[in-house]
Amino acid sequence: MPNTIETDRDFLALADPYRRELLAHCYRMLGSIHDAEDLVQETYLRAWRSYDGFEGRSSLRTWLYRIATNVCLTAIDQRGHRPMPSGLGAPSEEPERPVVASDEVPWLEPAPDALLGADAADPATIVTARESTRLAFVAALQHLPAKQRVVLILRDVLKWRAAEVAELLDTSTAAVNSALQRARAQLEENAPLRDELVEPTDPGQRDLLERYAKAFEDADIGGLIELFKEDVIWEMPPFPEWFVGAETAVRLIRAQCSPGPGDIRMVPAAANGQPAFGLYKRDADGVHSAYQLQVLSITGDGVAHVSVFFDTSLFPLFGLPEAL
């Protein structure tokens, strides 16, 4: 039987509260906020079409996650994984050499906190959401085979029981536990220690971010050395080259960007539970136009990692204008 207006209303009222957490789930799986939004739409369309057949043997939330996970697995089969430059090879040691974009690579994308944020009334869910959507964590997930990725997210992030995951994947509990062990082991090699990162509410972080933005806006690029950790990582998809070291990163910025005072303006943002900036660069007409989005990882010793995204189509998702 086709859905009636009443069942449509029931479905929307019951299912819509899960939309944000399903978006976060699809983003962890795919590493693309654009793809995640499309797959959540596909999930709701499939769920709406089959809602009359939903027998309630599991919760509606679990049922929606089953559909979303299968939609994501199909997408991964078709699109592959989304890397960051640091996941593809050794760092470059020639920051003055011109970089060449690899537009054919489907690079990892950052995600706005405003889209993925947890329930503000529940501090525990905020911490979990922030840790499980950090850029380094999502990048590390992309190195896992699709099934291992599913198992780790469902078991360690969403806290599903092994039997529930086994049912979804049509496999045994023993196979799920084995996949989880392998996934955890590989993740340890790729993801940073959580306790190294400074919490967003730390006063020292706010001061560091203000100094960081001012250094760019004043073209005090040399001053960034004081803010960078000695072994800071700088990477910038779609360019496959990436760099390690404070002096190397500063040489790169000077050689590839060479801003003057007032050429750059920095607008604060928040991505993946981390501080971010929309960087605007002054063009020939004197207008500061969207140029890049920077996502920072900060430890007690300074800026540890800067991920620079040149895809300006991300700016509207972050509530950032195209020009200032």
Protein Blocks (a to p, Z undefined) as FASTA:
>chain_A
ZZdfklmmmmmmmmmmmmmmmmmmmmmmnopaklmmmmmmmmmmmmmmmmmmpgolacfk
lmmmmmmmmmmmmmmmmnopaddfklnbccdfbfkbccdddfkbccdddddfklmpccfk
lmklmmmmmmmmgfklmmmmmmpcfklmmmmmmmmmnopafklmmmmnopafklmmmmmm
mmmmmmmmmpccfklpccfklmklmmmmmmmmmmmmnopmklmmmmpcfklccdddfbfb
dcedjklmmmmmmmmnopaehkaccddddeehiacdddddddfkopacdfbdcdddddfk
bcfbdcddfblklmmmnopafbZZ
